[in-house]
């Protein structure tokens, strides 16, 4: 999908991770909130060509390792 931010076009690259529906954790405005558990561990993408305000950089530290998501159904 082609997107634009402040006149600069870029391509949206998303990854689909299979997940199973978990337990109900609550309600918000009538919608049921459930957890989702990843059924497989996704392979992390390497940090390459990161750029902020014209300067290239490499982030310090690791990525979050949580595999639980909360979503409304």
C-alpha positions as CSV (number, residue, x, y, z in Angstrom):
1,X,0.0,0.0,0.0
2,X,1.4,3.4,-1.0
3,X,1.2,6.0,1.8
4,X,2.4,9.6,2.0
5,X,3.5,11.6,5.1
6,X,4.3,15.3,4.6
7,X,4.6,14.8,0.9
8,X,7.1,11.9,1.2
9,X,5.7,8.7,-0.3
10,X,6.5,5.3,1.3
11,X,5.4,1.7,1.0
12,X,3.6,0.1,3.9
13,X,5.0,-3.4,4.6
14,X,2.9,-5.3,7.1
15,X,3.4,-8.9,8.3
16,X,0.6,-11.3,9.1
17,X,1.2,-13.3,12.3
18,X,-1.3,-16.2,13.0
19,X,-2.9,-15.8,16.4
20,X,-5.5,-17.7,18.4
21,X,-8.4,-16.0,20.3
22,X,-7.8,-16.1,24.0
23,X,-9.8,-15.3,27.1
24,X,-12.2,-12.3,27.6
25,X,-10.5,-9.6,29.6
26,X,-13.2,-7.0,29.7
27,X,-15.6,-4.7,27.8
28,X,-15.2,-1.3,26.4
29,X,-18.3,0.6,25.1
30,X,-20.1,-2.6,24.7
31,X,-17.3,-4.4,22.7
32,X,-15.8,-7.5,24.2
33,X,-12.0,-7.3,24.7
34,X,-10.1,-10.5,24.2
35,X,-6.4,-11.4,24.3
36,X,-4.7,-12.9,21.3
37,X,-1.9,-15.4,21.6
38,X,0.6,-15.8,18.7
39,X,0.7,-19.4,17.5
40,X,4.2,-19.0,16.2
41,X,7.2,-16.8,17.0
42,X,7.7,-14.3,14.2
43,X,11.3,-13.7,13.0
44,X,12.4,-10.2,13.9
45,X,13.3,-7.9,11.0
46,X,16.8,-6.5,11.2
47,X,17.1,-2.7,11.8
48,X,18.3,-1.4,8.5
49,X,18.2,2.1,6.9
50,X,16.5,3.8,9.8
51,X,16.4,7.6,9.3
52,X,15.2,10.4,11.6
53,X,15.2,14.0,10.4
54,X,17.9,13.2,7.8
55,X,20.2,11.3,10.1
56,X,20.7,7.5,9.8
57,X,20.9,5.6,13.1
58,X,20.9,2.1,14.7
59,X,18.6,1.7,17.8
60,X,20.2,0.6,21.0
61,X,18.6,-2.2,23.0
62,X,16.3,-5.1,22.2
63,X,12.8,-5.3,20.9
64,X,9.8,-6.1,23.0
65,X,9.2,-9.8,23.3
66,X,5.6,-9.8,24.4
67,X,3.3,-12.0,22.3
68,X,0.0,-11.1,23.9
69,X,-2.2,-8.5,22.2
70,X,-5.6,-7.1,23.3
71,X,-8.2,-6.5,20.6
72,X,-11.9,-5.7,20.5
73,X,-14.3,-8.0,18.7
